[in-house]
Amino acid sequence: MVVGAFISAVNAKNYVNTLKRVGYPASMSYYSQKNLYIVHMGNTPTIEDARVLRDEYRARSRHSFKDTWVLSIE
């Protein structure tokens, strides 16, 4: 579940730290296809599960996670 995408690794790391401080399981990865550092929370076994989780995050906080999206890596 991608909750943020950044050109700057520093900005992505700062967002991860902010999310962790308030209890979210945030991590950062580099997405080379788009040259972005992505901040993500949670992995799911199916795309359907990912969509459910995405909708839960969006509903939980309309401001912070309103643009949450699913990234599928095979």
N, C-alpha and C positions, 0 to 999 in steps of 0.2 A: 504494500500500500504506500504509494508515494504521496507525501504531504508537503514536499517542497523540492525545488530544483534551483540550483545556484551555479553561476559561472565560477564563483570564488569558493575555494575549499574552506577558507577561514569563515565565511558567512554560513556555509553549511554546517560546519562544526559548532559554531555559536548557536545555531538553531537546534541542533541535536542536544547540546548541553541545556538549553532552555527547556526543551520538552522533557528531558530526563529529570530535571529539577522538580517538575510538577507531576512526575510519575508515569510518563509515557515511555514505552519501550522503543525509543528511537535509535536508528543507526544511520550511518552515512556510507554511500558507495559512489564510485565513479562510473558513470554511464558513458562509455567511450563513443557510442554511436551518435550521441548528441553533444559530446564534450561538456557534460554537466555533472555536477556533484548532486546526487539525489539524497534526500532525507526520507527514510522509509520506516514504517512501523508495521511489522507483522508479515508473515509469509503464510500462504494457504495452499492446500493440496489441489484445489480446483479453481477454475475461473469463477464459478458460481459462488463459492465461499468468499473469494476475493471481492466480488461485487457486494455481497452482504456486508462484509467488513467495511468496505468503502462507504456504503450508505450509513452504517452506524457511526463512523467517524464524522461524516458530513452532518448528521443529525445532532451529534453531541456538541458541536461548536460550529455554528454557521459562519463565524468570522475566521477562526483559525484554520479550519479544515474544509472550507466550502469548495475548494478546488482539488480535493484529494482525487487521485486517479490510480488506476491499476496498471502496473507494468508487468508484462509476462515475459519471462526469460526462459528460453528452452535450451 
